[in-house]
Amino acid sequence: MGRSQNTFLKKEREKKKLQKRKEKQEKKEERKANSTSGDLDEMMAYLDENGNIVDSPPDETKKKKEIKAKDIEIGVPKSAPQDLTSERRGKVAFFNDAKGYGFIDQNETNERFFVHVNSLKSQIREGDKVGFKLEKGPKGLVAIEVKVVR
């Protein structure tokens, strides 16, 4: 005679499955007993004029605000164009001679601008005070005509 194909682990798994089914059925019956009518109107949620969730429908008698389509502004408003030709002052925050580029921090606005060795009028080092002009580059504003200022 051969051994039974049902091992101890198989029996245990079957017991666990039956136990889970039983627990699931009990939870389902408990939810049914505790639930209200399950009416759609009771489950509905509404938004009031301030964007808050409320359980009552909005009052139709209130005057709705009229908004004109031309008053709706999509995106960021354009900023005033900058005068790029004026002389600016700043301090060299970083400059790598080997690679030929660096960054200049502008004094007034604390903005940082890229500078390339081709845009230099005189040799610069980190910490030098410089005068420069700006030009639109491929990735933003770039410092040009950079020279050391005393």
Beta strands, then each sheet from edge to edge (+ up, - down):
strand 1: 46-47
strand 2: 53-54
strand 3: 88-96
strand 4: 101-106
strand 5: 112-116
strand 6: 129-137
strand 7: 140-148
sheet 1: 1+ 2-
sheet 2: 3+ 4- 5+ 7+ 6- 3+
end
